[in-house]
């Protein structure tokens, strides 16, 4: 398994954006399951993943599939007591850093709970207010 994928499995569930950031390419693109918008840039994506790691509970990866630059990591977790299953679709760049990170998840009810929890967090995080201003 690629060392970036191994390291990511260790840090993503901890919600520590200082550990997640070094795994991300400078212009990483993140596509969340909660809405159709792409977050771009290491700082913004690390902040998002940091919050997600704190919203998810009982998070663990069930299966890891892939090779080279393309990976799929199936996970299971809870959001506000609701069960969820999802897949992190990851593409690495030539330096072995995460270039794209797309998350697909089910069921719909849990995605709604995730969206509510994330909105509550980001609205009180000054970093997000700056990121959103830059995206507008």
C-alpha positions in Angstrom: 0.0 0.0 0.0 1.2 3.5 -0.7 2.6 5.3 2.4 0.3 8.3 2.0 -2.7 6.0 2.1 -1.4 4.2 5.1 -0.7 7.5 6.9 -4.1 8.9 6.0 -5.9 6.0 7.5 -4.1 6.8 10.8 -4.8 10.5 10.9 -8.1 11.2 9.1 -10.4 9.9 11.9 -8.5 11.8 14.5 -9.7 15.2 13.1 -6.3 16.8 13.5 -5.9 19.1 10.5 -2.2 19.7 11.3 -1.5 16.0 10.6 -3.8 15.8 7.5 -2.3 18.9 5.8 1.1 17.4 5.0 -0.6 14.6 3.1 -2.4 17.0 0.7 -1.0 18.5 -2.5 -1.0 22.3 -2.5 -3.9 22.6 -4.9 -5.8 19.5 -3.6 -9.5 19.3 -4.6 -12.1 17.9 -2.2 -15.6 17.0 -3.2 -17.8 16.3 -0.1 -21.0 14.2 0.0 -23.1 17.0 1.5 -23.3 19.4 -1.5 -22.1 19.9 -5.0 -19.1 22.2 -4.4 -15.4 21.6 -4.6 -13.0 22.8 -1.9 -9.6 23.7 -3.3 -6.3 24.2 -1.6 -4.4 22.5 1.2 -5.5 24.8 4.1 -9.2 24.7 3.2 -9.3 20.9 2.7 -7.3 20.2 5.8 -9.7 22.4 7.8 -12.8 20.6 6.3 -11.3 17.1 7.0 -10.3 18.2 10.5 -14.0 19.0 11.3 -15.3 15.9 9.6 -12.9 13.8 11.8 -14.6 15.4 14.8 -18.2 15.0 13.6 -17.8 11.3 12.7 -17.8 8.8 15.5 -16.9 5.1 15.5 -15.0 5.8 12.3 -13.0 3.0 10.7 -11.9 1.9 7.3 -13.4 -1.5 6.3 -11.6 -2.1 3.0 -8.8 -0.4 1.0 -8.6 -1.0 -2.7 -6.3 0.4 -5.3 -2.7 0.8 -6.5 -0.5 3.4 -7.9 -2.2 6.8 -7.9 -5.9 5.6 -7.6 -7.4 4.4 -4.3 -10.8 3.7 -2.8 -11.2 3.4 0.9 -14.5 2.1 2.2 -15.4 3.4 5.7 -18.1 3.0 8.3 -19.0 5.6 10.9 -21.8 7.3 12.8 -23.0 10.9 12.5 -25.1 12.1 15.4 -25.9 8.4 16.3 -26.9 7.6 12.7 -25.1 4.8 10.8 -23.2 5.6 7.6 -21.1 3.8 5.0 -19.0 5.6 2.5 -16.0 5.6 0.2 -13.1 8.0 0.0 -12.0 8.1 -3.7 -8.4 9.4 -3.7 -6.0 10.2 -6.5 -2.3 10.9 -5.7 -0.1 13.2 -7.6 3.4 12.4 -8.9 4.9 13.3 -5.5 2.5 10.9 -3.7 0.4 13.6 -2.2 -3.4 13.6 -2.3 -4.5 15.5 -5.4 -8.2 14.7 -5.4 -10.4 13.5 -2.6 -14.0 12.7 -3.3 -16.4 11.2 -0.7 -19.5 9.3 -1.5 -21.8 8.2 1.4 -25.2 6.7 2.3 -27.8 6.8 3.6 -29.4 10.2 2.7 -30.6 10.8 6.3 -27.0 10.6 7.7 -25.7 12.9 5.0 -28.3 15.5 6.1 -27.1 15.1 9.7 -23.5 15.5 8.5 -24.4 18.6 6.6 -26.1 20.2 9.7 -23.2 19.3 12.0 -20.6 20.6 9.5 -22.6 23.9 8.9 -22.7 24.5 12.7 -19.0 24.0 13.0 -17.8 26.0 10.0 -20.0 29.0 10.9 -18.0 29.3 14.1 -14.6 28.7 12.5 -12.9 31.9 11.3 -10.9 30.0 8.8 -14.0 28.9 6.9 -15.4 32.4 6.8 -12.2 33.4 5.0 -12.3 30.4 2.7 -15.9 31.1 1.8 -15.1 34.7 1.1 -12.3 33.7 -1.3 -14.7 31.2 -3.1 -17.4 33.7 -3.6 
